[in-house]
Amino acid sequence: MPHLVLLYTPNIEPQTDMSALCRTLADGLLQVRDEAGAQVFPTGGTRVLAYPAAHFAVADGQGDYGFVYLNLRMGAGRSKAVQQLAGDTLLARAKAHLAPLFERGLVGLTVQVDESPGQVYDGKHSTLHPHFNRG
């Protein structure tokens, strides 16, 4: 972890590069540091996935409104300051990437950070972690 999921109205897709947004958000997560200066999120565990909504309704339906929702899910145990920094980082990077859309139209952006304290199962298998953890 972290896993960042983006849900968005497909009407914004022709106006921005969603793959580039995913990359800039992933890079932002990899730059988050804790109070001791250590990287918070493991490189091999960082995932950003974006999905256009098949069906949507935004506001009153009288315009071509857009919306982007970012939901960051992270494992338990990180400080409130780190959680805030992760959210602030994502918000700043998303706002910068989507700035042209905000200038041209009516678009909403929400960033939500969730911690997963109540996990009852967390099975994993990955060749990514060993690749990035090589000395």
Salt bridges, closest charged atoms under 4 A:
ASP27 OD1 - ARG23 NH2 2.90
ASP122 OD2 - LYS124 NZ 2.98
